[in-house]
Amino acid sequence: MVLRMCYLVVGQTGQYGNHRVWWVAVYHTRDQAEQHVIRLNEVVEHISHYDEDRDTKLAEVKAGLDPQCRLGYTGTNYEVEELPLCKHLDEFLGLHE
């Protein structure tokens, strides 16, 4: 049995007790997930916690790239995590060949 992998885009913000982590998207190739992370990081790095139009910028991110996006005073980071797929999850996500 060949173990298939999926690639999860994960967002995080905050620190210590205020640290939050959430799932953004899942892909069947690392390259697709990394491209999503690059786009997200490019957008959120230009949004300051103190921007007057922060809510408008956040709404744009939520509408397109990350519906659960959270912005904290420590910034928001995205990364890719590799996860093994079990047969049933693979079928549920529609990632089977």
Summary of the structure (lengths in Angstrom):
residues: 97
radius of gyration: 15.2
end to end distance: 14.3
largest distance: 53.8
contacts: 253
relative contact order: 0.28
helix: 37%
strand: 27%
